[in-house]
C-alpha cells in the first residue's frame, strides 16, 4: 500500500466517524425537539389553555405525524376538532 493510498483511507475513515457523530447528534436533537413539543401541548392542557394547546398540537402533528407521542397528542385536550 502506498502512502497516498493509506492517507486517502485514513481520510475516509475520519470523515465516516465525523458523519456518524453528526448523525447521532442530529437524531438526539430531533428526539429532544419532539419531547419538548409534546410536553408543551400536555402542559398547556394541564394549565387549561385549550386554544393554545390546540395550536401547539396542530403544529406538533404537522411536524411529527408518526411520532410515538402522536397518539397521546391526538387524545389530549389539544386534539384537532373532528
N, C-alpha and C positions, 0 to 999 in steps of 0.2 A: 504494500500500500504506500502510495506517495504521500508526502507531507501535505500537498494541496488537497488530496482526497481525504485525508484524515481531518484537515481543517474544515472542509465542507461538511463532513459527517458530524463534527463537533458543533458546528453552527446549527445544523438541522436539529440536533438533539436539544440544544439550548432553546431554540425557538419553540420546539414542541413543548418543553417544560413550561415556558412562559405562557404559551397558549393555554395549556391545561390549567395553570394557576389563574389566568384571567377568566376562563370559562367557569371555574369553580366559584370565583368571587362574584361573577355576574349571576350565577344561579342562587347564591346566598342572598344577594341584594334583591333579587326578584322575590324570593321567599319572604324576606322581611317586608317588602312592599305589600305583598298580598296579606300578610298578617296584620300590618298596620291598617290597611284599608278595611279589612273585615272587622277588626276591633273597633274602628271608628263607627261603623254602622251600628254595631251592637251597643256601643256606649251612647250613641245618640238615642237609640231606642230606650235604653235604661233611664236616660235623662228626660224622656217624654217628648223629645224633639222629633216627632214623627215626620214632618215635612222635610227636615234636614236629613233624617235617616233615609227617606225615600230617594232623595237626590244622591246621597252617598252610595246607596245600594245600586241605583241605576248606573252610576259611574263604575262601581266595582264590577257589576255583571257585564258591562260593556268591555272592560279591560280583561277580566279573568273569568269568562263564562264556564270554563272547565275546571276551575279551581276546586279542590276538595272542600273549600269553605262555601262554595256557591249554594249548595242546598240549604245550608244554615242561614245564609243571607236571604234566600228566597222565602224562608219560613219566618223571618223576622218581621218586626213592625215596618221595616223599610221595604218590604216586598212590593214589587210593582203591582198596581191595581189590575185585577183581571179584566 
